[in-house]
Amino acid sequence: MTDKPQSLWAATARPGPDLSPLAESRRTDVLVIGGGFTGLSTALHLAEAGVAVTLLEAETPGHGGSGRNGGQVIPGLKDDPDGLDALFGPAATAFAGGTADILFDLVARHGIDCDASRDGWIQASLKDSHLPALERRMAQWQVRGAPVEWLDAQAIAEATGTRRFRGGWRDLRAGRVHPLNYVQGLAAAARRTGADLFAHSRVVEIRRTDAGWQARTQSGATVTADRVVLVTNAYTPPNLYRRIETTLVAANSIQIATPPLPPDLLKRILPGRSVLSESRRVGTYFRIGPGNRLMIGGRGRFSHGGTPADYGIIERELRAFFPEAARLGVEYRWSGRVGMTADHRVRLFEPDTGMIVAMGYNGRGVALGTAMGKALADHLARGTPLPLPSRKIDPLPFHRFHRSYGAAAIAWYRLRDALER
């Protein structure tokens, strides 16, 4: 079957708000640059607090990674909670553990129609050697009151529909959304609440003036603000402000979707409708998507996203895990960018007075980006402390060569995955 020339999300999305480009220069209290999960959540929560806020998006809300991801709402960071306690303190761990709660509360409060469902997340392992670490992670969340459960080989086979996994755990705080409908719903809610949103308004310059922060768009129109929030993540253009883009690597996330599954497969594959990801360093993730299609995603090459070679890797994984579903063919293929940091932790920067930067969600941006937006808004509107410490801008060494060493790192991780048992 020939794949469609757009993502499954774009093909099944409801119309979003009709946003105009910025045509005239204006002033505001807070300027938000970036119309993804973090930017729109920031704008919405600032508007709820009565703060005058303007948001500029280079394309349309959800055009970037926020509208192209797997829609998996997973709480926490990549660190285990005990590790987070040691690094940043219990308040940061509590924030990380509550990110999915913030998203689902936001969906309910604003009536966002995005197929939201809270059926849990399964972290599964193909490797016996990974099971102790997964069980330890689960236990650490369990003592903190999280609704989690261990899945042995039989239980995980029943929960996933494949016998390849050796075990894993399920986190019932987690769930799923239609990410493009969700991000467009955030935009509509922010607009209704009083935020001023502009699409097709790419920022080409940010500078400090006597009147405050000033951002100039490609049309020449400007926004002047007392404070600015920069949340463009993996789509940050080069040299926008103090080489912020060099603090992360923009990795390619590759996804495919089958045609609708027949009833017999739908009963067997992810029957509880949990989302799933696995514990390999270069692993895959699965879910049932719109129209009862099976979706699978994973990392692509750093040089060019969405090539036949990239999709070929993911299609081989589909055949290995769910051969009957693979025989249906692939209906949709698409890709997007993910902001990856060296230590797999989100970055918060305050490079100058009145500016905050948040980026690098390492594949956890649906819940974490939403919650970070609320945290940024609370900090700006009420002086609430940020949930994680801000840090100095830390460019990756030899960032200009990141495509090359990123590709080498992926190859090395794949080799290590293959050698482990």
C-alpha positions in Angstrom: 0.0 0.0 0.0 1.4 3.4 -0.9 1.9 5.7 2.1 0.0 9.0 2.4 2.0 12.2 1.9 1.3 13.5 5.4 1.3 12.3 9.0 -1.6 10.2 10.4 -2.1 13.1 12.8 -2.5 15.7 10.1 -4.8 13.4 8.1 -7.1 12.9 11.1 -6.8 16.4 12.8 -9.7 18.7 13.4 -9.4 22.3 12.2 -7.3 24.4 14.5 -7.8 28.1 15.2 -7.2 30.4 12.2 -4.2 32.5 13.2 -2.9 35.5 11.2 0.7 36.6 10.8 2.0 39.5 12.9 1.3 42.5 10.7 2.0 45.4 13.0 4.5 46.0 15.7 3.1 45.8 19.3 4.0 45.7 23.0 3.2 43.1 25.5 4.2 42.0 29.0 5.5 38.6 28.1 6.5 37.4 24.6 6.5 33.6 24.0 8.5 32.4 20.9 7.4 28.9 19.8 3.9 27.5 19.4 4.4 23.9 20.6 3.4 22.3 23.9 5.6 24.4 26.1 4.9 27.7 24.4 1.1 27.3 24.2 0.9 26.0 27.8 2.9 29.0 28.9 0.7 31.4 27.0 -2.5 29.8 28.3 -1.4 29.8 31.9 -0.2 33.4 31.7 -3.5 34.5 30.2 -5.3 32.7 33.0 -3.2 34.7 35.5 -4.2 37.9 33.8 -0.8 38.6 32.2 -0.7 40.2 28.8 1.0 37.6 26.6 1.8 37.4 22.9 3.0 34.2 21.2 4.8 34.0 17.8 5.0 30.8 15.9 7.1 30.4 12.8 4.5 28.1 11.0 1.3 26.9 12.7 0.7 25.4 16.1 2.0 21.9 16.1 3.9 22.2 12.8 7.0 21.0 14.6 7.6 18.1 17.0 4.5 18.8 19.1 2.3 17.8 16.2 4.4 14.9 14.9 5.2 12.8 17.9 3.7 9.6 19.2 1.2 11.3 21.5 2.5 9.2 24.5 1.8 11.1 27.8 4.5 9.7 30.1 5.3 11.3 33.5 8.8 11.6 34.8 12.2 12.3 33.4 14.6 9.7 32.1 16.3 9.6 35.6 15.0 7.3 38.3 13.2 9.2 41.1 16.0 8.5 43.7 18.4 10.0 41.2 16.3 13.0 40.7 16.0 13.5 44.5 19.8 13.4 44.7 20.4 15.8 41.8 17.6 18.3 42.3 15.6 17.5 45.4 12.2 15.9 46.2 10.3 18.9 44.8 11.8 18.3 41.3 10.9 14.6 41.5 7.3 15.5 42.5 7.1 17.9 39.6 8.4 15.2 37.2 6.0 12.6 38.6 3.0 15.0 38.2 3.5 16.1 34.6 0.8 13.8 33.2 -1.7 15.0 35.8 -1.2 18.5 34.7 -1.8 17.6 31.0 -5.0 15.6 31.7 -6.3 18.3 34.1 -5.7 20.9 31.4 -7.6 18.8 28.8 -10.5 18.4 31.2 -10.7 22.0 32.3 -10.7 23.4 28.8 -12.6 20.6 27.1 -9.9 19.9 24.6 -11.1 17.2 22.1 -7.9 15.2 21.5 -8.8 11.5 22.1 -7.3 11.7 25.6 -7.2 8.4 27.4 -5.4 7.4 30.6 -4.7 3.7 30.0 -1.1 3.6 31.2 2.4 3.3 29.7 4.3 0.0 29.5 8.1 0.1 29.6 9.1 -3.3 28.2 12.4 -5.0 27.8 13.7 -7.5 25.3 16.8 -8.1 27.6 16.9 -10.0 30.8 19.8 -7.8 31.8 17.6 -4.7 31.8 14.9 -6.1 34.1 16.6 -5.3 37.4 16.9 -1.6 36.5 13.2 -1.5 35.4 12.0 -3.2 38.5 14.1 -0.7 40.6 12.6 2.2 38.8 9.1 0.9 39.3 9.7 0.3 43.0 11.0 3.8 43.5 7.9 5.3 42.0 5.7 2.8 44.0 7.1 4.0 47.3 6.1 7.5 46.3 2.5 6.5 45.8 2.5 6.1 42.0 0.0 3.5 40.6 2.4 1.1 39.0 2.7 -2.7 38.5 5.3 -5.3 37.5 4.7 -7.4 34.4 6.4 -10.7 34.1 6.9 -12.4 30.8 3.4 -13.9 30.7 1.7 -10.7 31.8 3.6 -8.5 29.4 2.8 -10.9 26.5 -0.9 -10.6 27.3 -0.6 -6.8 27.7 1.2 -6.3 24.4 0.3 -9.1 22.1 3.9 -10.2 21.5 6.0 -12.8 23.3 9.3 -11.1 22.5 9.5 -9.1 25.8 11.1 -10.6 28.9 9.2 -8.3 31.3 8.5 -4.7 32.2 6.3 -2.4 34.2 3.2 -0.4 33.7 2.6 3.2 34.9 -1.1 4.0 35.2 -0.5 7.7 35.5 0.3 7.8 31.8 -1.8 7.7 28.7 -2.2 9.1 25.2 -3.5 12.0 23.2 -3.9 12.9 19.5 -0.9 15.3 19.7 -2.0 17.6 16.8 -5.5 17.9 18.1 -4.1 18.5 21.6 -1.7 21.3 20.6 -4.4 23.0 18.4 -6.8 22.7 21.4 -4.2 24.4 23.6 -4.0 27.2 21.0 -7.8 27.6 20.9 -7.9 27.6 24.7 -5.1 30.2 25.0 -6.8 32.4 22.5 -10.2 32.2 24.3 -8.5 33.0 27.6 -6.9 36.2 26.2 -3.5 35.3 24.8 -2.6 36.9 21.4 -1.3 34.2 19.0 0.3 34.8 15.6 1.2 32.1 13.1 3.6 32.3 10.1 5.6 34.8 12.2 9.1 33.5 12.2 11.4 35.4 14.6 14.7 36.3 12.9 16.2 38.5 15.6 16.0 38.9 19.4 17.7 41.8 21.1 17.7 43.8 24.2 16.7 47.5 23.8 16.1 50.4 26.2 12.4 49.7 25.9 12.8 46.0 26.7 13.2 42.8 24.7 12.4 43.1 21.1 11.8 40.3 18.6 11.7 41.0 14.9 9.8 38.7 12.5 10.6 38.0 8.9 8.0 40.6 7.8 9.8 43.3 9.8 7.0 43.6 12.4 8.3 43.6 16.0 7.1 42.7 19.5 8.5 44.5 22.5 8.1 42.9 25.8 9.3 43.1 29.4 10.1 39.4 29.4 10.6 36.7 26.8 10.2 32.9 26.8 12.1 31.1 24.1 10.7 27.5 23.6 11.5 26.5 20.0 13.3 23.3 21.1 14.6 21.2 18.2 13.4 23.7 15.7 15.6 26.6 17.0 17.2 28.3 14.0 21.0 28.9 14.1 22.2 32.0 15.8 18.8 33.2 17.0 20.2 34.1 20.4 23.6 33.3 21.9 23.9 30.0 20.1 21.1 28.4 22.2 20.6 25.8 19.5 24.1 24.3 20.2 23.0 23.0 23.6 21.1 20.1 22.1 21.0 17.8 19.1 17.9 17.7 16.8 17.4 14.0 16.3 14.9 12.6 13.8 11.9 10.7 15.1 10.5 8.3 12.5 6.9 6.9 12.6 4.7 4.7 10.6 1.1 3.5 10.8 -0.7 0.5 9.4 -4.1 0.5 7.9 -6.9 -0.2 10.5 -6.4 -3.4 12.3 -9.0 -6.2 11.8 -11.0 -7.1 15.0 -9.0 -10.2 15.8 -5.6 -8.3 15.8 -7.2 -5.4 17.7 -8.1 -7.7 20.5 -4.6 -9.1 20.7 -2.3 -6.1 20.1 -2.2 -3.7 23.1 -5.7 -4.8 24.2 -5.7 -2.5 27.2 -4.7 0.4 25.0 -1.6 1.3 27.0 1.1 3.0 25.1 4.4 1.2 25.0 8.1 1.9 24.7 11.0 -0.4 25.2 14.3 -0.2 27.1 16.9 -0.5 24.3 19.2 2.5 23.9 17.8 2.8 20.3 14.4 1.4 20.9 10.9 1.6 19.5 7.5 2.7 20.8 4.0 1.5 19.9 0.4 2.5 20.3 -3.0 2.1 18.8 -3.8 5.3 16.9 -6.8 6.9 15.1 -8.9 4.5 13.2 -7.5 1.6 15.2 -4.2 1.7 13.3 -1.0 0.3 14.9 1.7 3.0 15.1 5.4 2.3 15.7 8.2 4.9 15.9 11.9 5.1 16.6 15.0 7.1 16.0 16.1 7.9 12.4 19.5 9.0 11.2 20.7 12.5 12.1 21.7 13.5 8.6 18.3 13.2 6.8 15.0 12.4 8.4 12.4 10.4 6.8 14.5 8.6 4.2 13.6 5.1 2.8 16.4 3.7 4.9 15.0 5.2 8.1 11.5 3.9 7.4 13.0 0.5 6.4 14.5 0.2 9.9 11.1 0.9 11.6 9.3 -1.5 9.2 11.7 -4.3 10.1 10.9 -3.7 13.8 7.1 -3.9 13.0 7.6 -7.2 11.2 9.6 -8.6 14.1 7.1 -7.6 16.8 3.8 -7.9 15.0 4.2 -9.9 11.7 0.5 -10.2 11.2 0.0 -6.5 11.4 3.0 -5.9 9.2 1.4 -7.9 6.4 -1.4 -5.3 6.2 1.3 -2.9 4.9 2.1 0.7 5.9 -0.4 3.5 5.2 1.4 6.5 6.7 5.0 7.5 7.1 6.3 10.7 8.7 9.0 12.2 10.7 9.8 15.1 13.1 12.6 16.4 15.3 13.3 15.6 18.9 15.5 17.8 21.1 18.2 15.6 22.7 20.7 16.7 25.4 23.9 15.0 26.4 22.6 13.9 29.8 19.0 13.3 28.7 17.8 16.1 31.0 15.7 19.1 30.0 17.5 22.4 29.8 16.4 25.6 31.6 18.5 28.7 30.9 18.1 32.3 32.1 20.8 33.8 29.8 19.9 37.4 30.5 17.6 39.3 32.9 14.0 38.8 31.7 14.7 35.8 29.4 13.9 32.1 30.0 14.7 29.3 27.7 13.3 25.7 28.0 14.3 23.0 25.6 15.6 19.4 25.3 12.8 17.1 26.4 14.5 13.9 25.1 11.3 12.3 23.9 9.2 13.1 27.0 7.9 16.4 25.7 4.1 15.8 25.6 3.6 15.7 29.4 6.9 17.4 30.4 6.6 20.3 27.9 3.0 21.0 29.0 3.9 21.0 32.7 7.0 23.1 32.0 4.8 25.7 30.3 2.7 25.9 33.5 5.8 26.2 35.6 7.3 29.0 33.5 4.0 30.9 33.7 3.7 30.4 37.4 7.3 31.7 37.8 6.7 34.8 35.6 3.2 35.6 37.0 3.7 34.7 40.7 7.4 34.3 41.3 7.0 30.6 42.0 10.4 28.9 41.9 11.3 27.0 38.8 10.9 23.2 39.2 14.4 22.5 38.0 17.5 24.7 38.3 18.5 26.9 35.5 22.0 26.5 34.2 24.6 28.3 32.1 24.4 27.8 28.4 26.5 24.7 27.8 27.1 24.2 24.0 27.9 20.7 23.0 31.5 20.4 21.9 31.9 20.4 18.1 28.2 21.0 17.7 28.7 21.7 14.0 29.6 18.1 13.5 26.7 16.8 15.5 25.1 15.0 12.6 28.3 12.9 12.2 28.9 12.1 15.8 25.2 11.6 16.4 25.1 9.0 13.7 28.2 7.3 15.1 26.6 7.3 18.6 23.4 5.7 17.2 25.5 3.0 15.5 27.4 2.4 18.7 24.2 2.2 20.8 22.7 -0.3 18.2 25.8 -2.5 18.6 25.6 -2.4 22.4 21.9 -3.3 22.2 22.6 -6.2 19.9 25.4 -7.6 22.2 23.3 -7.4 25.4 21.2 -10.4 26.5 
